[in-house]
């Protein structure tokens, strides 16, 4: 347990930030899953719409430092490539 007041406050802040970051990561994964489900179903219009919704969420997650900028870029790139290569 933290001994000083400032250490106790730091612990509280860390807990809040962890919860927020976890929520952001979960939201990103959910958006990615929606795109992948549309790709699997073969629904190109739905996949494009899902991708347009997912891109800003993934970018924002990287901007906030939950995932690395290049990781987010790679995820967006690979999803876009898969959507555009659909018949």
C-alpha positions as CSV (number, residue, x, y, z in Angstrom):
1,X,0.0,0.0,0.0
2,X,1.2,3.5,-0.8
3,X,2.5,5.5,2.2
4,X,2.4,9.1,1.1
5,X,-0.7,11.1,0.0
6,X,0.8,11.8,-3.4
7,X,1.5,8.1,-3.9
8,X,-2.1,7.2,-3.0
9,X,-3.4,9.8,-5.5
10,X,-1.1,8.4,-8.2
11,X,-2.5,5.0,-7.5
12,X,-6.1,6.3,-7.9
13,X,-5.1,8.0,-11.2
14,X,-3.5,4.9,-12.5
15,X,-6.6,2.9,-11.8
16,X,-8.8,5.4,-13.7
17,X,-6.5,5.6,-16.7
18,X,-6.2,1.8,-16.8
19,X,-10.0,1.5,-17.0
20,X,-10.2,4.1,-19.7
21,X,-7.4,2.5,-21.8
22,X,-9.0,-0.9,-21.4
23,X,-12.3,0.5,-22.7
24,X,-10.6,2.1,-25.7
25,X,-8.8,-1.2,-26.5
26,X,-12.0,-3.1,-26.3
27,X,-13.8,-0.7,-28.5
28,X,-11.1,-0.9,-31.1
29,X,-11.2,-4.7,-31.1
30,X,-15.0,-4.7,-31.4
31,X,-14.8,-2.4,-34.5
32,X,-12.2,-4.6,-36.1
33,X,-14.4,-7.7,-35.4
34,X,-17.3,-6.0,-37.1
35,X,-15.3,-5.5,-40.2
36,X,-13.9,-9.0,-40.2
37,X,-17.4,-10.5,-39.7
38,X,-18.7,-8.5,-42.7
39,X,-15.7,-9.8,-44.8
40,X,-16.4,-13.4,-43.7
41,X,-20.1,-13.0,-44.6
42,X,-19.1,-11.7,-48.0
43,X,-21.1,-8.4,-47.6
44,X,-18.9,-5.8,-49.3
45,X,-21.1,-2.8,-48.7
46,X,-21.4,-3.7,-45.0
47,X,-17.6,-4.3,-44.8
48,X,-16.9,-0.8,-46.4
49,X,-19.3,0.8,-43.9
50,X,-17.8,-1.0,-41.0
51,X,-14.3,-0.1,-42.1
52,X,-15.2,3.6,-42.3
53,X,-16.5,3.4,-38.8
54,X,-13.5,1.5,-37.5
55,X,-10.7,3.6,-39.0
56,X,-11.2,6.7,-36.8
57,X,-11.6,4.5,-33.7
58,X,-8.3,2.7,-34.4
59,X,-6.5,5.9,-35.2
60,X,-7.8,7.5,-32.0
61,X,-6.7,4.5,-30.0
62,X,-3.2,5.0,-31.3
63,X,-3.3,8.7,-30.7
64,X,-4.1,8.2,-27.1
65,X,-1.2,5.8,-26.7
66,X,-3.2,2.5,-26.1
67,X,-1.6,0.9,-29.2
68,X,1.5,2.0,-31.1
69,X,0.9,4.3,-34.1
70,X,2.4,1.8,-36.6
71,X,0.3,-1.0,-35.1
72,X,-2.8,1.0,-35.8
73,X,-1.6,1.9,-39.3
74,X,-0.9,-1.8,-40.0
75,X,-4.3,-2.9,-38.8
76,X,-6.1,-0.2,-40.9
77,X,-4.0,-1.1,-43.9
78,X,-4.6,-4.8,-43.7
79,X,-8.3,-4.4,-43.2
80,X,-8.6,-2.0,-46.1
81,X,-6.7,-4.4,-48.3
82,X,-9.0,-7.3,-47.4
83,X,-12.2,-5.3,-47.9
84,X,-11.0,-3.9,-51.3
85,X,-10.0,-7.4,-52.5
86,X,-13.5,-8.7,-52.0
87,X,-15.3,-9.9,-55.2
